[in-house]
Amino acid sequence: MTESTGSGQADIRVVSPNATPEEVAAVTVVVTQALAELADELGAETGPGVSAWQRSQRQLRSPLHPGPGAWRSFSA
């Protein structure tokens, strides 16, 4: 069973009375590596998205250019 200790490492407890020290070491390495890879994948996926401030600063439409023929009336 694994639990997070808050220090970035897993607290691994072996409950089998028949586990040899070599088996415990092997399981510890495999579980620690799997957790490290998972943490790397989750960290890589979450990037700094576009903030609401940045979205509000975008241009919503192209600028209007007044002049002859630029404005049309609704009556043809």
PDB file of N, CA, C and O in Angstrom, chain B, residues numbered from 101:
ATOM      1  N   MET B 101       0.851  -1.178   0.000  1.00  0.00           N
ATOM      2  CA  MET B 101       0.000   0.000   0.000  1.00  0.00           C
ATOM      3  C   MET B 101       0.895   1.239   0.000  1.00  0.00           C
ATOM      4  O   MET B 101       1.902   1.264   0.707  1.00  0.00           O
ATOM      5  N   THR B 102       0.554   2.255  -0.768  1.00  0.00           N
ATOM      6  CA  THR B 102       1.351   3.478  -0.809  1.00  0.00           C
ATOM      7  C   THR B 102       0.525   4.647  -0.305  1.00  0.00           C
ATOM      8  O   THR B 102      -0.683   4.721  -0.530  1.00  0.00           O
ATOM      9  N   GLU B 103       1.194   5.549   0.375  1.00  0.00           N
ATOM     10  CA  GLU B 103       0.556   6.768   0.850  1.00  0.00           C
ATOM     11  C   GLU B 103       1.525   7.910   0.644  1.00  0.00           C
ATOM     12  O   GLU B 103       2.739   7.723   0.728  1.00  0.00           O
ATOM     13  N   SER B 104       1.008   9.068   0.379  1.00  0.00           N
ATOM     14  CA  SER B 104       1.856  10.237   0.201  1.00  0.00           C
ATOM     15  C   SER B 104       2.213  10.814   1.563  1.00  0.00           C
ATOM     16  O   SER B 104       1.359  10.963   2.437  1.00  0.00           O
ATOM     17  N   THR B 105       3.491  11.136   1.725  1.00  0.00           N
ATOM     18  CA  THR B 105       3.938  11.707   2.993  1.00  0.00           C
ATOM     19  C   THR B 105       4.013  13.221   2.940  1.00  0.00           C
ATOM     20  O   THR B 105       4.306  13.860   3.951  1.00  0.00           O
ATOM     21  N   GLY B 106       3.751  13.809   1.775  1.00  0.00           N
ATOM     22  CA  GLY B 106       3.811  15.255   1.645  1.00  0.00           C
ATOM     23  C   GLY B 106       5.207  15.759   1.307  1.00  0.00           C
ATOM     24  O   GLY B 106       5.372  16.928   0.958  1.00  0.00           O
ATOM     25  N   SER B 107       6.214  14.897   1.406  1.00  0.00           N
ATOM     26  CA  SER B 107       7.584  15.305   1.107  1.00  0.00           C
ATOM     27  C   SER B 107       7.976  14.946  -0.315  1.00  0.00           C
ATOM     28  O   SER B 107       9.144  15.076  -0.683  1.00  0.00           O
ATOM     29  N   GLY B 108       7.011  14.492  -1.131  1.00  0.00           N
ATOM     30  CA  GLY B 108       7.320  14.125  -2.497  1.00  0.00           C
ATOM     31  C   GLY B 108       7.708  12.662  -2.623  1.00  0.00           C
ATOM     32  O   GLY B 108       7.954  12.194  -3.734  1.00  0.00           O
ATOM     33  N   GLN B 109       7.770  11.930  -1.529  1.00  0.00           N
ATOM     34  CA  GLN B 109       8.112  10.518  -1.556  1.00  0.00           C
ATOM     35  C   GLN B 109       6.929   9.705  -1.078  1.00  0.00           C
ATOM     36  O   GLN B 109       6.061  10.206  -0.363  1.00  0.00           O
ATOM     37  N   ALA B 110       6.902   8.435  -1.484  1.00  0.00           N
ATOM     38  CA  ALA B 110       5.808   7.559  -1.089  1.00  0.00           C
ATOM     39  C   ALA B 110       6.187   6.806   0.180  1.00  0.00           C
ATOM     40  O   ALA B 110       7.337   6.406   0.359  1.00  0.00           O
ATOM     41  N   ASP B 111       5.224   6.624   1.039  1.00  0.00           N
ATOM     42  CA  ASP B 111       5.404   5.819   2.246  1.00  0.00           C
ATOM     43  C   ASP B 111       4.906   4.428   1.899  1.00  0.00           C
ATOM     44  O   ASP B 111       3.698   4.200   1.826  1.00  0.00           O
ATOM     45  N   ILE B 112       5.824   3.495   1.683  1.00  0.00           N
ATOM     46  CA  ILE B 112       5.476   2.154   1.246  1.00  0.00           C
ATOM     47  C   ILE B 112       5.578   1.219   2.443  1.00  0.00           C
ATOM     48  O   ILE B 112       6.612   1.155   3.108  1.00  0.00           O
ATOM     49  N   ARG B 113       4.505   0.500   2.706  1.00  0.00           N
ATOM     50  CA  ARG B 113       4.475  -0.452   3.818  1.00  0.00           C
ATOM     51  C   ARG B 113       4.259  -1.846   3.269  1.00  0.00           C
ATOM     52  O   ARG B 113       3.322  -2.083   2.507  1.00  0.00           O
ATOM     53  N   VAL B 114       5.110  -2.752   3.650  1.00  0.00           N
ATOM     54  CA  VAL B 114       4.993  -4.138   3.227  1.00  0.00           C
ATOM     55  C   VAL B 114       4.307  -4.900   4.349  1.00  0.00           C
ATOM     56  O   VAL B 114       4.769  -4.888   5.490  1.00  0.00           O
ATOM     57  N   VAL B 115       3.200  -5.564   4.021  1.00  0.00           N
ATOM     58  CA  VAL B 115       2.440  -6.272   5.044  1.00  0.00           C
ATOM     59  C   VAL B 115       2.651  -7.783   4.973  1.00  0.00           C
ATOM     60  O   VAL B 115       2.118  -8.516   5.807  1.00  0.00           O
ATOM     61  N   SER B 116       3.402  -8.250   4.015  1.00  0.00           N
ATOM     62  CA  SER B 116       3.677  -9.675   3.900  1.00  0.00           C
ATOM     63  C   SER B 116       4.805 -10.067   4.840  1.00  0.00           C
ATOM     64  O   SER B 116       5.869  -9.449   4.796  1.00  0.00           O
ATOM     65  N   PRO B 117       4.611 -11.069   5.687  1.00  0.00           N
ATOM     66  CA  PRO B 117       5.681 -11.472   6.605  1.00  0.00           C
ATOM     67  C   PRO B 117       6.772 -12.282   5.905  1.00  0.00           C
ATOM     68  O   PRO B 117       7.848 -12.475   6.470  1.00  0.00           O
ATOM     69  N   ASN B 118       6.516 -12.755   4.696  1.00  0.00           N
ATOM     70  CA  ASN B 118       7.474 -13.619   4.002  1.00  0.00           C
ATOM     71  C   ASN B 118       8.315 -12.876   2.969  1.00  0.00           C
ATOM     72  O   ASN B 118       9.077 -13.517   2.245  1.00  0.00           O
ATOM     73  N   ALA B 119       8.209 -11.575   2.873  1.00  0.00           N
ATOM     74  CA  ALA B 119       8.957 -10.811   1.862  1.00  0.00           C
ATOM     75  C   ALA B 119      10.426 -10.715   2.268  1.00  0.00           C
ATOM     76  O   ALA B 119      10.758 -10.390   3.408  1.00  0.00           O
ATOM     77  N   THR B 120      11.292 -11.006   1.303  1.00  0.00           N
ATOM     78  CA  THR B 120      12.730 -10.898   1.566  1.00  0.00           C
ATOM     79  C   THR B 120      13.148  -9.448   1.378  1.00  0.00           C
ATOM     80  O   THR B 120      12.449  -8.681   0.716  1.00  0.00           O
ATOM     81  N   PRO B 121      14.279  -9.068   1.951  1.00  0.00           N
ATOM     82  CA  PRO B 121      14.758  -7.688   1.749  1.00  0.00           C
ATOM     83  C   PRO B 121      14.969  -7.340   0.272  1.00  0.00           C
ATOM     84  O   PRO B 121      14.760  -6.194  -0.125  1.00  0.00           O
ATOM     85  N   GLU B 122      15.380  -8.313  -0.541  1.00  0.00           N
ATOM     86  CA  GLU B 122      15.574  -8.063  -1.972  1.00  0.00           C
ATOM     87  C   GLU B 122      14.242  -7.793  -2.658  1.00  0.00           C
ATOM     88  O   GLU B 122      14.153  -6.918  -3.520  1.00  0.00           O
ATOM     89  N   GLU B 123      13.204  -8.539  -2.282  1.00  0.00           N
ATOM     90  CA  GLU B 123      11.886  -8.326  -2.861  1.00  0.00           C
ATOM     91  C   GLU B 123      11.323  -6.961  -2.461  1.00  0.00           C
ATOM     92  O   GLU B 123      10.730  -6.262  -3.283  1.00  0.00           O
ATOM     93  N   VAL B 124      11.511  -6.594  -1.208  1.00  0.00           N
ATOM     94  CA  VAL B 124      11.036  -5.288  -0.742  1.00  0.00           C
ATOM     95  C   VAL B 124      11.754  -4.170  -1.491  1.00  0.00           C
ATOM     96  O   VAL B 124      11.138  -3.178  -1.880  1.00  0.00           O
ATOM     97  N   ALA B 125      13.062  -4.338  -1.689  1.00  0.00           N
ATOM     98  CA  ALA B 125      13.829  -3.325  -2.420  1.00  0.00           C
ATOM     99  C   ALA B 125      13.355  -3.214  -3.864  1.00  0.00           C
ATOM    100  O   ALA B 125      13.231  -2.110  -4.395  1.00  0.00           O
ATOM    101  N   ALA B 126      13.089  -4.351  -4.501  1.00  0.00           N
ATOM    102  CA  ALA B 126      12.647  -4.339  -5.895  1.00  0.00           C
ATOM    103  C   ALA B 126      11.278  -3.675  -6.025  1.00  0.00           C
ATOM    104  O   ALA B 126      11.070  -2.850  -6.915  1.00  0.00           O
ATOM    105  N   VAL B 127      10.361  -4.025  -5.156  1.00  0.00           N
ATOM    106  CA  VAL B 127       9.024  -3.423  -5.205  1.00  0.00           C
ATOM    107  C   VAL B 127       9.099  -1.927  -4.933  1.00  0.00           C
ATOM    108  O   VAL B 127       8.407  -1.139  -5.578  1.00  0.00           O
ATOM    109  N   THR B 128       9.932  -1.539  -3.986  1.00  0.00           N
ATOM    110  CA  THR B 128      10.089  -0.119  -3.656  1.00  0.00           C
ATOM    111  C   THR B 128      10.580   0.671  -4.858  1.00  0.00           C
ATOM    112  O   THR B 128      10.074   1.758  -5.137  1.00  0.00           O
ATOM    113  N   VAL B 129      11.567   0.130  -5.573  1.00  0.00           N
ATOM    114  CA  VAL B 129      12.109   0.830  -6.745  1.00  0.00           C
ATOM    115  C   VAL B 129      11.047   0.953  -7.834  1.00  0.00           C
ATOM    116  O   VAL B 129      10.884   2.019  -8.427  1.00  0.00           O
ATOM    117  N   VAL B 130      10.328  -0.132  -8.097  1.00  0.00           N
ATOM    118  CA  VAL B 130       9.326  -0.121  -9.168  1.00  0.00           C
ATOM    119  C   VAL B 130       8.196   0.856  -8.848  1.00  0.00           C
ATOM    120  O   VAL B 130       7.794   1.641  -9.706  1.00  0.00           O
ATOM    121  N   VAL B 131       7.684   0.812  -7.618  1.00  0.00           N
ATOM    122  CA  VAL B 131       6.580   1.688  -7.247  1.00  0.00           C
ATOM    123  C   VAL B 131       7.029   3.145  -7.230  1.00  0.00           C
ATOM    124  O   VAL B 131       6.294   4.022  -7.684  1.00  0.00           O
ATOM    125  N   THR B 132       8.213   3.412  -6.719  1.00  0.00           N
ATOM    126  CA  THR B 132       8.724   4.785  -6.673  1.00  0.00           C
ATOM    127  C   THR B 132       8.900   5.342  -8.081  1.00  0.00           C
ATOM    128  O   THR B 132       8.555   6.496  -8.334  1.00  0.00           O
ATOM    129  N   GLN B 133       9.436   4.535  -9.007  1.00  0.00           N
ATOM    130  CA  GLN B 133       9.608   4.989 -10.387  1.00  0.00           C
ATOM    131  C   GLN B 133       8.267   5.228 -11.066  1.00  0.00           C
ATOM    132  O   GLN B 133       8.105   6.201 -11.802  1.00  0.00           O
ATOM    133  N   ALA B 134       7.300   4.338 -10.820  1.00  0.00           N
ATOM    134  CA  ALA B 134       5.981   4.517 -11.435  1.00  0.00           C
ATOM    135  C   ALA B 134       5.326   5.797 -10.940  1.00  0.00           C
ATOM    136  O   ALA B 134       4.717   6.525 -11.725  1.00  0.00           O
ATOM    137  N   LEU B 135       5.444   6.077  -9.655  1.00  0.00           N
ATOM    138  CA  LEU B 135       4.869   7.309  -9.113  1.00  0.00           C
ATOM    139  C   LEU B 135       5.584   8.544  -9.647  1.00  0.00           C
ATOM    140  O   LEU B 135       4.946   9.563  -9.912  1.00  0.00           O
ATOM    141  N   ALA B 136       6.890   8.463  -9.804  1.00  0.00           N
ATOM    142  CA  ALA B 136       7.648   9.599 -10.345  1.00  0.00           C
ATOM    143  C   ALA B 136       7.260   9.873 -11.793  1.00  0.00           C
ATOM    144  O   ALA B 136       7.112  11.030 -12.188  1.00  0.00           O
ATOM    145  N   GLU B 137       7.092   8.807 -12.593  1.00  0.00           N
ATOM    146  CA  GLU B 137       6.679   8.990 -13.983  1.00  0.00           C
ATOM    147  C   GLU B 137       5.272   9.584 -14.073  1.00  0.00           C
ATOM    148  O   GLU B 137       5.007  10.448 -14.908  1.00  0.00           O
ATOM    149  N   LEU B 138       4.393   9.121 -13.221  1.00  0.00           N
ATOM    150  CA  LEU B 138       3.031   9.660 -13.210  1.00  0.00           C
ATOM    151  C   LEU B 138       3.032  11.138 -12.831  1.00  0.00           C
ATOM    152  O   LEU B 138       2.312  11.935 -13.432  1.00  0.00           O
ATOM    153  N   ALA B 139       3.828  11.499 -11.851  1.00  0.00           N
ATOM    154  CA  ALA B 139       3.923  12.904 -11.442  1.00  0.00           C
ATOM    155  C   ALA B 139       4.490  13.756 -12.571  1.00  0.00           C
ATOM    156  O   ALA B 139       4.038  14.882 -12.781  1.00  0.00           O
ATOM    157  N   ASP B 140       5.475  13.232 -13.299  1.00  0.00           N
ATOM    158  CA  ASP B 140       6.032  13.976 -14.436  1.00  0.00           C
ATOM    159  C   ASP B 140       5.002  14.179 -15.534  1.00  0.00           C
ATOM    160  O   ASP B 140       4.907  15.262 -16.112  1.00  0.00           O
ATOM    161  N   GLU B 141       4.225  13.128 -15.825  1.00  0.00           N
ATOM    162  CA  GLU B 141       3.200  13.247 -16.862  1.00  0.00           C
ATOM    163  C   GLU B 141       2.130  14.254 -16.470  1.00  0.00           C
ATOM    164  O   GLU B 141       1.699  15.058 -17.296  1.00  0.00           O
ATOM    165  N   LEU B 142       1.707  14.215 -15.236  1.00  0.00           N
ATOM    166  CA  LEU B 142       0.676  15.154 -14.792  1.00  0.00           C
ATOM    167  C   LEU B 142       1.210  16.578 -14.779  1.00  0.00           C
ATOM    168  O   LEU B 142       0.474  17.513 -15.094  1.00  0.00           O
ATOM    169  N   GLY B 143       2.461  16.757 -14.424  1.00  0.00           N
ATOM    170  CA  GLY B 143       3.061  18.091 -14.412  1.00  0.00           C
ATOM    171  C   GLY B 143       3.248  18.642 -15.807  1.00  0.00           C
ATOM    172  O   GLY B 143       3.137  19.850 -16.015  1.00  0.00           O
ATOM    173  N   ALA B 144       3.532  17.766 -16.780  1.00  0.00           N
ATOM    174  CA  ALA B 144       3.765  18.217 -18.150  1.00  0.00           C
ATOM    175  C   ALA B 144       2.458  18.594 -18.835  1.00  0.00           C
ATOM    176  O   ALA B 144       2.447  19.470 -19.700  1.00  0.00           O
ATOM    177  N   GLU B 145       1.347  17.940 -18.460  1.00  0.00           N
ATOM    178  CA  GLU B 145       0.081  18.210 -19.121  1.00  0.00           C
ATOM    179  C   GLU B 145      -0.531  19.536 -18.710  1.00  0.00           C
ATOM    180  O   GLU B 145      -1.171  20.207 -19.520  1.00  0.00           O
ATOM    181  N   THR B 146      -0.342  19.905 -17.489  1.00  0.00           N
ATOM    182  CA  THR B 146      -0.944  21.143 -17.016  1.00  0.00           C
ATOM    183  C   THR B 146       0.006  22.298 -17.267  1.00  0.00           C
ATOM    184  O   THR B 146       1.038  22.423 -16.608  1.00  0.00           O
ATOM    185  N   GLY B 147      -0.341  23.122 -18.205  1.00  0.00           N
ATOM    186  CA  GLY B 147       0.452  24.294 -18.519  1.00  0.00           C
ATOM    187  C   GLY B 147      -0.303  25.544 -18.128  1.00  0.00           C
ATOM    188  O   GLY B 147      -1.491  25.503 -17.810  1.00  0.00           O
ATOM    189  N   PRO B 148       0.403  26.645 -18.158  1.00  0.00           N
ATOM    190  CA  PRO B 148      -0.288  27.893 -17.836  1.00  0.00           C
ATOM    191  C   PRO B 148      -1.207  28.279 -18.987  1.00  0.00           C
ATOM    192  O   PRO B 148      -0.732  28.679 -20.049  1.00  0.00           O
ATOM    193  N   GLY B 149      -2.479  28.166 -18.793  1.00  0.00           N
ATOM    194  CA  GLY B 149      -3.452  28.507 -19.828  1.00  0.00           C
ATOM    195  C   GLY B 149      -3.548  30.010 -20.003  1.00  0.00           C
ATOM    196  O   GLY B 149      -2.829  30.773 -19.358  1.00  0.00           O
ATOM    197  N   VAL B 150      -4.427  30.415 -20.868  1.00  0.00           N
ATOM    198  CA  VAL B 150      -4.650  31.836 -21.114  1.00  0.00           C
ATOM    199  C   VAL B 150      -5.533  32.375 -19.991  1.00  0.00           C
ATOM    200  O   VAL B 150      -6.611  31.842 -19.725  1.00  0.00           O
ATOM    201  N   SER B 151      -5.075  33.413 -19.351  1.00  0.00           N
ATOM    202  CA  SER B 151      -5.843  33.981 -18.250  1.00  0.00           C
ATOM    203  C   SER B 151      -7.011  34.812 -18.775  1.00  0.00           C
ATOM    204  O   SER B 151      -7.045  35.189 -19.946  1.00  0.00           O
ATOM    205  N   ALA B 152      -7.946  35.086 -17.905  1.00  0.00           N
ATOM    206  CA  ALA B 152      -9.094  35.914 -18.275  1.00  0.00           C
ATOM    207  C   ALA B 152      -8.626  37.305 -18.708  1.00  0.00           C
ATOM    208  O   ALA B 152      -9.219  37.909 -19.603  1.00  0.00           O
ATOM    209  N   TRP B 153      -7.593  37.798 -18.092  1.00  0.00           N
ATOM    210  CA  TRP B 153      -7.052  39.112 -18.464  1.00  0.00           C
ATOM    211  C   TRP B 153      -6.524  39.077 -19.897  1.00  0.00           C
ATOM    212  O   TRP B 153      -6.777  40.003 -20.668  1.00  0.00           O
ATOM    213  N   GLN B 154      -5.800  38.028 -20.262  1.00  0.00           N
ATOM    214  CA  GLN B 154      -5.275  37.931 -21.617  1.00  0.00           C
ATOM    215  C   GLN B 154      -6.407  37.772 -22.632  1.00  0.00           C
ATOM    216  O   GLN B 154      -6.347  38.349 -23.718  1.00  0.00           O
ATOM    217  N   ARG B 155      -7.433  37.000 -22.292  1.00  0.00           N
ATOM    218  CA  ARG B 155      -8.562  36.844 -23.208  1.00  0.00           C
ATOM    219  C   ARG B 155      -9.282  38.166 -23.431  1.00  0.00           C
ATOM    220  O   ARG B 155      -9.744  38.435 -24.540  1.00  0.00           O
ATOM    221  N   SER B 156      -9.386  38.990 -22.402  1.00  0.00           N
ATOM    222  CA  SER B 156     -10.104  40.255 -22.543  1.00  0.00           C
ATOM    223  C   SER B 156      -9.307  41.270 -23.353  1.00  0.00           C
ATOM    224  O   SER B 156      -9.874  42.262 -23.812  1.00  0.00           O
ATOM    225  N   GLN B 157      -8.034  41.054 -23.535  1.00  0.00           N
ATOM    226  CA  GLN B 157      -7.201  42.009 -24.267  1.00  0.00           C
ATOM    227  C   GLN B 157      -7.157  41.717 -25.766  1.00  0.00           C
ATOM    228  O   GLN B 157      -6.596  42.501 -26.532  1.00  0.00           O
ATOM    229  N   ARG B 158      -7.740  40.604 -26.186  1.00  0.00           N
ATOM    230  CA  ARG B 158      -7.746  40.289 -27.615  1.00  0.00           C
ATOM    231  C   ARG B 158      -8.708  41.201 -28.360  1.00  0.00           C
ATOM    232  O   ARG B 158      -9.682  41.700 -27.797  1.00  0.00           O
ATOM    233  N   GLN B 159      -8.415  41.404 -29.625  1.00  0.00           N
ATOM    234  CA  GLN B 159      -9.295  42.209 -30.457  1.00  0.00           C
ATOM    235  C   GLN B 159     -10.516  41.375 -30.835  1.00  0.00           C
ATOM    236  O   GLN B 159     -10.369  40.249 -31.312  1.00  0.00           O
ATOM    237  N   LEU B 160     -11.687  41.898 -30.634  1.00  0.00           N
ATOM    238  CA  LEU B 160     -12.901  41.144 -30.898  1.00  0.00           C
ATOM    239  C   LEU B 160     -13.331  41.205 -32.352  1.00  0.00           C
ATOM    240  O   LEU B 160     -13.946  40.262 -32.850  1.00  0.00           O
ATOM    241  N   ARG B 161     -13.026  42.275 -33.034  1.00  0.00           N
ATOM    242  CA  ARG B 161     -13.394  42.401 -34.434  1.00  0.00           C
ATOM    243  C   ARG B 161     -12.350  43.271 -35.124  1.00  0.00           C
ATOM    244  O   ARG B 161     -11.521  43.910 -34.476  1.00  0.00           O
ATOM    245  N   SER B 162     -12.410  43.279 -36.443  1.00  0.00           N
ATOM    246  CA  SER B 162     -11.479  44.126 -37.186  1.00  0.00           C
ATOM    247  C   SER B 162     -11.901  45.584 -37.022  1.00  0.00           C
ATOM    248  O   SER B 162     -13.085  45.867 -36.837  1.00  0.00           O
ATOM    249  N   PRO B 163     -10.964  46.496 -37.086  1.00  0.00           N
ATOM    250  CA  PRO B 163     -11.315  47.903 -36.892  1.00  0.00           C
ATOM    251  C   PRO B 163     -12.210  48.425 -38.020  1.00  0.00           C
ATOM    252  O   PRO B 163     -12.119  47.968 -39.160  1.00  0.00           O
ATOM    253  N   LEU B 164     -13.065  49.379 -37.689  1.00  0.00           N
ATOM    254  CA  LEU B 164     -13.947  50.005 -38.675  1.00  0.00           C
ATOM    255  C   LEU B 164     -13.214  51.175 -39.322  1.00  0.00           C
ATOM    256  O   LEU B 164     -12.551  51.963 -38.647  1.00  0.00           O
ATOM    257  N   HIS B 165     -13.343  51.269 -40.622  1.00  0.00           N
ATOM    258  CA  HIS B 165     -12.672  52.340 -41.360  1.00  0.00           C
ATOM    259  C   HIS B 165     -13.743  53.209 -42.011  1.00  0.00           C
ATOM    260  O   HIS B 165     -14.303  52.818 -43.035  1.00  0.00           O
ATOM    261  N   PRO B 166     -14.041  54.374 -41.445  1.00  0.00           N
ATOM    262  CA  PRO B 166     -15.055  55.240 -42.052  1.00  0.00           C
ATOM    263  C   PRO B 166     -14.512  55.892 -43.332  1.00  0.00           C
ATOM    264  O   PRO B 166     -13.308  56.099 -43.487  1.00  0.00           O
ATOM    265  N   GLY B 167     -15.412  56.197 -44.208  1.00  0.00           N
ATOM    266  CA  GLY B 167     -15.029  56.866 -45.443  1.00  0.00           C
ATOM    267  C   GLY B 167     -16.095  56.636 -46.496  1.00  0.00           C
ATOM    268  O   GLY B 167     -17.085  55.949 -46.243  1.00  0.00           O
ATOM    269  N   PRO B 168     -15.896  57.217 -47.697  1.00  0.00           N
ATOM    270  CA  PRO B 168     -16.878  57.060 -48.766  1.00  0.00           C
ATOM    271  C   PRO B 168     -17.061  55.570 -49.125  1.00  0.00           C
ATOM    272  O   PRO B 168     -16.098  54.858 -49.408  1.00  0.00           O
ATOM    273  N   GLY B 169     -18.303  55.139 -49.103  1.00  0.00           N
ATOM    274  CA  GLY B 169     -18.621  53.753 -49.473  1.00  0.00           C
ATOM    275  C   GLY B 169     -18.398  52.746 -48.352  1.00  0.00           C
ATOM    276  O   GLY B 169     -18.755  51.576 -48.491  1.00  0.00           O
ATOM    277  N   ALA B 170     -17.820  53.182 -47.261  1.00  0.00           N
ATOM    278  CA  ALA B 170     -17.558  52.251 -46.181  1.00  0.00           C
ATOM    279  C   ALA B 170     -18.811  51.947 -45.383  1.00  0.00           C
ATOM    280  O   ALA B 170     -18.974  50.837 -44.876  1.00  0.00           O
ATOM    281  N   TRP B 171     -19.696  52.925 -45.269  1.00  0.00           N
ATOM    282  CA  TRP B 171     -20.929  52.744 -44.512  1.00  0.00           C
ATOM    283  C   TRP B 171     -22.069  52.603 -45.494  1.00  0.00           C
ATOM    284  O   TRP B 171     -22.199  53.408 -46.416  1.00  0.00           O
ATOM    285  N   ARG B 172     -22.884  51.605 -45.312  1.00  0.00           N
ATOM    286  CA  ARG B 172     -24.042  51.415 -46.184  1.00  0.00           C
ATOM    287  C   ARG B 172     -25.289  51.637 -45.355  1.00  0.00           C
ATOM    288  O   ARG B 172     -25.345  51.271 -44.181  1.00  0.00           O
ATOM    289  N   SER B 173     -26.263  52.224 -45.961  1.00  0.00           N
ATOM    290  CA  SER B 173     -27.527  52.413 -45.270  1.00  0.00           C
ATOM    291  C   SER B 173     -28.391  51.188 -45.448  1.00  0.00           C
ATOM    292  O   SER B 173     -28.154  50.377 -46.344  1.00  0.00           O
ATOM    293  N   PHE B 174     -29.379  51.052 -44.610  1.00  0.00           N
ATOM    294  CA  PHE B 174     -30.262  49.895 -44.696  1.00  0.00           C
ATOM    295  C   PHE B 174     -31.312  50.075 -45.792  1.00  0.00           C
ATOM    296  O   PHE B 174     -31.965  49.112 -46.196  1.00  0.00           O
ATOM    297  N   SER B 175     -31.468  51.284 -46.262  1.00  0.00           N
ATOM    298  CA  SER B 175     -32.418  51.494 -47.355  1.00  0.00           C
ATOM    299  C   SER B 175     -31.655  51.496 -48.661  1.00  0.00           C
ATOM    300  O   SER B 175     -30.767  52.322 -48.870  1.00  0.00           O
ATOM    301  N   ALA B 176     -31.995  50.590 -49.522  1.00  0.00           N
ATOM    302  CA  ALA B 176     -31.253  50.432 -50.772  1.00  0.00           C
ATOM    303  C   ALA B 176     -31.539  51.444 -51.790  1.00  0.00           C
ATOM    304  O   ALA B 176     -30.967  51.401 -52.880  1.00  0.00           O
TER     305      ALA B 176
END
